[in-house]
Structure formats: C-alpha cells, structure tokens
Amino acid sequence: AYLVEEEGGSEDSKSGQDIVYEATPVEPEVPWWKQRRTKVLMAIICVLSSTLLTVGLGVALSRPIPIAEIDNNKNTSTSTSNATPTAPPNSLPPTQPPTKPSYECFADRDELKTLVDRYVRDGCRISATLCTGISNTYGWPMREWCVD
C-alpha cells in the first residue's frame, strides 16, 4: 500500500505546472506477538524462569533425606513402661537393629598416620570397596575408626 500526497501549488494543470505525486510505502503494524521487543521480553522471561527452576530443584534435591537413627546409648533395662506397642494387621514382625561390628583400634600415632595417608591416596572416601582391607579392619568411613 502506498500513501499518495499531492505536492505543489494549485490543482489546475493548465497553469503550466505539472502535478507531482509523492508516494511513500506504508507498512501495516505488525501484531504484538510478532514484534521484536515482545520476542526479546519473552526470551528474557524464559531464561529467568528456567534459572529459577534450576536453582529451586537444585536446592530441593541437594538436601539429605532425614533417616531415623536408633539411639544405642539408651539403657533399655531402666524402662518403666511394660506395655508393648501393637502392630497394625498385615505388618511384618519387628526385627532387631543391626549390631555394629567391632573394629580394631590403632596401636599408635604412626599406624594411624600411615593408614590416613593410604586412605586419602587410594580414594577410600568414595567407597568402602576401594579399600576393603582398611574398611574391614578399621571400619568405613574414617569417622568410624577407633582412635582411643
């Protein structure tokens, strides 16, 4: 489509002047969803949304799942309650908590230092199967070692 405007003096062509028409192309307005600024704004919103979603999921999935720990330090012989808890029907009978195996204690500082160096060098902190000799003798992970 072209916008045509008349340029010049009078509309009378007999006066010796020709009528000159100036035509400029007129483009229709682009719909809002096709405009560049809308596309840029939507791209920014998508990037921010995906960033927030990624951070939120990362925080949610990085939290450890709480596991109920059995307190082995309590003395069960001093219990005053004689009532036994009732189990719901169709449930399995209670089992005894696993007992901790007893591990050797270190004889002296030199033995401890040698095994700590080997533990770090061999990558034992990743898995007990990487250092079965150390983990079977002294325990795994290192915080389970007897250093008394």
Short mmCIF file of the C-alpha atoms (twelve columns), coordinates in Angstrom:
data_MODEL
# 
_entry.id   MODEL 
# 
loop_
_atom_site.group_PDB 
_atom_site.id 
_atom_site.type_symbol 
_atom_site.label_atom_id 
_atom_site.label_alt_id 
_atom_site.label_comp_id 
_atom_site.label_asym_id 
_atom_site.label_seq_id 
_atom_site.Cartn_x 
_atom_site.Cartn_y 
_atom_site.Cartn_z 
_atom_site.pdbx_PDB_model_num 
ATOM 1   C CA . ALA A 1   0.000  0.000   0.000   1 
ATOM 2   C CA . TYR A 2   1.210  3.497   -0.774  1 
ATOM 3   C CA . LEU A 3   0.320  6.813   0.746   1 
ATOM 4   C CA . VAL A 4   -0.067 9.375   -2.039  1 
ATOM 5   C CA . GLU A 5   0.119  13.069  -1.302  1 
ATOM 6   C CA . GLU A 6   -0.243 15.887  -3.751  1 
ATOM 7   C CA . GLU A 7   2.627  18.269  -3.856  1 
ATOM 8   C CA . GLY A 8   2.781  21.665  -5.442  1 
ATOM 9   C CA . GLY A 9   0.517  24.690  -5.906  1 
ATOM 10  C CA . SER A 10  -2.924 24.530  -7.401  1 
ATOM 11  C CA . GLU A 11  -4.809 21.644  -8.797  1 
ATOM 12  C CA . ASP A 12  -5.105 23.362  -12.134 1 
ATOM 13  C CA . SER A 13  -2.785 21.716  -14.663 1 
ATOM 14  C CA . LYS A 14  -3.363 24.476  -17.223 1 
ATOM 15  C CA . SER A 15  -1.130 26.900  -15.374 1 
ATOM 16  C CA . GLY A 16  1.904  25.216  -16.803 1 
ATOM 17  C CA . GLN A 17  2.876  23.195  -13.765 1 
ATOM 18  C CA . ASP A 18  2.552  19.511  -13.697 1 
ATOM 19  C CA . ILE A 19  1.091  17.859  -10.669 1 
ATOM 20  C CA . VAL A 20  3.671  15.776  -8.785  1 
ATOM 21  C CA . TYR A 21  2.528  12.974  -6.585  1 
ATOM 22  C CA . GLU A 22  4.818  11.747  -3.812  1 
ATOM 23  C CA . ALA A 23  4.236  8.122   -2.842  1 
ATOM 24  C CA . THR A 24  5.679  6.549   0.286   1 
ATOM 25  C CA . PRO A 25  5.188  2.907   1.151   1 
ATOM 26  C CA . VAL A 26  3.070  2.338   4.235   1 
ATOM 27  C CA . GLU A 27  3.603  -0.925  6.135   1 
ATOM 28  C CA . PRO A 28  0.827  -2.280  8.283   1 
ATOM 29  C CA . GLU A 29  1.524  -2.513  12.019  1 
ATOM 30  C CA . VAL A 30  2.895  -5.906  12.989  1 
ATOM 31  C CA . PRO A 31  0.833  -7.842  15.587  1 
ATOM 32  C CA . TRP A 32  2.224  -7.702  19.150  1 
ATOM 33  C CA . TRP A 33  3.362  -11.357 19.145  1 
ATOM 34  C CA . LYS A 34  5.494  -10.755 16.053  1 
ATOM 35  C CA . GLN A 35  7.173  -7.592  17.301  1 
ATOM 36  C CA . ARG A 36  10.859 -7.799  18.162  1 
ATOM 37  C CA . ARG A 37  10.538 -6.291  21.636  1 
ATOM 38  C CA . THR A 38  7.927  -8.889  22.559  1 
ATOM 39  C CA . LYS A 39  10.180 -11.715 21.408  1 
ATOM 40  C CA . VAL A 40  13.128 -10.321 23.380  1 
ATOM 41  C CA . LEU A 41  10.990 -9.901  26.505  1 
ATOM 42  C CA . MET A 42  9.680  -13.469 26.217  1 
ATOM 43  C CA . ALA A 43  13.234 -14.804 25.804  1 
ATOM 44  C CA . ILE A 44  14.334 -12.977 28.961  1 
ATOM 45  C CA . ILE A 45  11.339 -14.310 30.891  1 
ATOM 46  C CA . CYS A 46  12.083 -17.877 29.728  1 
ATOM 47  C CA . VAL A 47  15.750 -17.625 30.743  1 
ATOM 48  C CA . LEU A 48  14.873 -16.230 34.176  1 
ATOM 49  C CA . SER A 49  12.172 -18.850 34.725  1 
ATOM 50  C CA . SER A 50  14.450 -21.725 33.783  1 
ATOM 51  C CA . THR A 51  17.194 -20.326 36.023  1 
ATOM 52  C CA . LEU A 52  14.830 -20.083 38.983  1 
ATOM 53  C CA . LEU A 53  13.502 -23.573 38.324  1 
ATOM 54  C CA . THR A 54  17.018 -24.992 38.105  1 
ATOM 55  C CA . VAL A 55  18.122 -23.316 41.330  1 
ATOM 56  C CA . GLY A 56  14.957 -24.381 43.127  1 
ATOM 57  C CA . LEU A 57  15.300 -28.002 42.070  1 
ATOM 58  C CA . GLY A 58  18.993 -27.976 42.897  1 
ATOM 59  C CA . VAL A 59  18.310 -26.784 46.434  1 
ATOM 60  C CA . ALA A 60  15.423 -29.192 46.926  1 
ATOM 61  C CA . LEU A 61  17.302 -32.216 45.627  1 
ATOM 62  C CA . SER A 62  20.573 -31.458 47.415  1 
ATOM 63  C CA . ARG A 63  19.052 -31.692 50.880  1 
ATOM 64  C CA . PRO A 64  19.687 -35.019 52.612  1 
ATOM 65  C CA . ILE A 65  16.705 -37.190 53.322  1 
ATOM 66  C CA . PRO A 66  16.274 -37.487 57.115  1 
ATOM 67  C CA . ILE A 67  16.711 -41.025 58.320  1 
ATOM 68  C CA . ALA A 68  15.562 -42.069 61.765  1 
ATOM 69  C CA . GLU A 69  18.574 -43.192 63.751  1 
ATOM 70  C CA . ILE A 70  18.408 -45.743 66.513  1 
ATOM 71  C CA . ASP A 71  19.858 -44.485 69.764  1 
ATOM 72  C CA . ASN A 72  22.009 -47.355 71.020  1 
ATOM 73  C CA . ASN A 73  23.201 -45.319 74.009  1 
ATOM 74  C CA . LYS A 74  19.899 -45.541 75.909  1 
ATOM 75  C CA . ASN A 75  19.696 -48.140 78.604  1 
ATOM 76  C CA . THR A 76  16.636 -50.272 77.891  1 
ATOM 77  C CA . SER A 77  16.741 -52.018 81.275  1 
ATOM 78  C CA . THR A 78  15.614 -48.846 83.068  1 
ATOM 79  C CA . SER A 79  12.418 -48.632 81.065  1 
ATOM 80  C CA . THR A 80  9.338  -48.237 83.270  1 
ATOM 81  C CA . SER A 81  6.755  -48.966 80.601  1 
ATOM 82  C CA . ASN A 82  5.660  -52.605 80.325  1 
ATOM 83  C CA . ALA A 83  3.136  -52.035 77.550  1 
ATOM 84  C CA . THR A 84  4.067  -53.414 74.175  1 
ATOM 85  C CA . PRO A 85  3.132  -51.454 71.095  1 
ATOM 86  C CA . THR A 86  0.521  -53.025 68.881  1 
ATOM 87  C CA . ALA A 87  1.361  -53.596 65.267  1 
ATOM 88  C CA . PRO A 88  -1.175 -52.966 62.557  1 
ATOM 89  C CA . PRO A 89  -2.531 -56.079 60.866  1 
ATOM 90  C CA . ASN A 90  -0.658 -57.341 57.805  1 
ATOM 91  C CA . SER A 91  2.632  -55.890 59.035  1 
ATOM 92  C CA . LEU A 92  5.916  -57.692 59.384  1 
ATOM 93  C CA . PRO A 93  7.198  -58.595 62.838  1 
ATOM 94  C CA . PRO A 94  9.822  -56.211 64.244  1 
ATOM 95  C CA . THR A 95  13.422 -57.098 63.669  1 
ATOM 96  C CA . GLN A 96  16.428 -56.443 65.820  1 
ATOM 97  C CA . PRO A 97  18.554 -53.458 64.800  1 
ATOM 98  C CA . PRO A 98  21.788 -54.445 63.130  1 
ATOM 99  C CA . THR A 99  24.684 -54.658 65.525  1 
ATOM 100 C CA . LYS A 100 27.826 -52.740 64.810  1 
ATOM 101 C CA . PRO A 101 30.805 -54.942 64.059  1 
ATOM 102 C CA . SER A 102 33.767 -54.334 66.302  1 
ATOM 103 C CA . TYR A 103 36.855 -52.963 64.613  1 
ATOM 104 C CA . GLU A 104 40.443 -52.785 65.733  1 
ATOM 105 C CA . CYS A 105 41.835 -49.673 67.367  1 
ATOM 106 C CA . PHE A 106 45.113 -48.119 66.286  1 
ATOM 107 C CA . ALA A 107 48.136 -49.054 68.328  1 
ATOM 108 C CA . ASP A 108 49.942 -45.726 67.953  1 
ATOM 109 C CA . ARG A 109 50.096 -42.448 66.063  1 
ATOM 110 C CA . ASP A 110 52.409 -43.796 63.348  1 
ATOM 111 C CA . GLU A 111 49.990 -46.587 62.417  1 
ATOM 112 C CA . LEU A 112 47.143 -44.055 62.247  1 
ATOM 113 C CA . LYS A 113 49.150 -41.624 60.102  1 
ATOM 114 C CA . THR A 114 50.194 -44.375 57.680  1 
ATOM 115 C CA . LEU A 115 46.600 -45.540 57.192  1 
ATOM 116 C CA . VAL A 116 45.228 -41.988 56.836  1 
ATOM 117 C CA . ASP A 117 47.767 -41.339 54.060  1 
ATOM 118 C CA . ARG A 118 46.823 -44.608 52.327  1 
ATOM 119 C CA . TYR A 119 43.089 -43.847 52.774  1 
ATOM 120 C CA . VAL A 120 43.473 -40.486 51.030  1 
ATOM 121 C CA . ARG A 121 45.861 -41.749 48.331  1 
ATOM 122 C CA . ASP A 122 43.677 -44.724 47.335  1 
ATOM 123 C CA . GLY A 123 40.425 -42.700 47.293  1 
ATOM 124 C CA . CYS A 124 38.794 -44.686 50.094  1 
ATOM 125 C CA . ARG A 125 36.450 -41.831 50.976  1 
ATOM 126 C CA . ILE A 126 34.426 -42.610 47.840  1 
ATOM 127 C CA . SER A 127 33.597 -46.231 48.599  1 
ATOM 128 C CA . ALA A 128 34.499 -48.932 51.122  1 
ATOM 129 C CA . THR A 129 35.064 -51.378 48.264  1 
ATOM 130 C CA . LEU A 130 38.103 -49.410 47.094  1 
ATOM 131 C CA . CYS A 131 39.938 -50.254 50.319  1 
ATOM 132 C CA . THR A 132 38.436 -53.465 51.644  1 
ATOM 133 C CA . GLY A 133 41.471 -54.211 53.819  1 
ATOM 134 C CA . ILE A 134 41.207 -50.914 55.685  1 
ATOM 135 C CA . SER A 135 37.397 -50.891 55.862  1 
ATOM 136 C CA . ASN A 136 37.190 -54.492 57.124  1 
ATOM 137 C CA . THR A 137 39.873 -53.934 59.761  1 
ATOM 138 C CA . TYR A 138 39.224 -50.391 60.990  1 
ATOM 139 C CA . GLY A 139 35.739 -49.522 59.635  1 
ATOM 140 C CA . TRP A 140 34.373 -47.183 56.989  1 
ATOM 141 C CA . PRO A 141 34.111 -44.214 56.683  1 
ATOM 142 C CA . MET A 142 37.032 -42.742 58.600  1 
ATOM 143 C CA . ARG A 143 34.777 -41.262 61.297  1 
ATOM 144 C CA . GLU A 144 34.040 -44.836 62.430  1 
ATOM 145 C CA . TRP A 145 37.691 -45.537 63.276  1 
ATOM 146 C CA . CYS A 146 38.682 -46.271 66.857  1 
ATOM 147 C CA . VAL A 147 41.440 -43.828 67.769  1 
ATOM 148 C CA . ASP A 148 41.402 -44.284 71.574  1 
# 
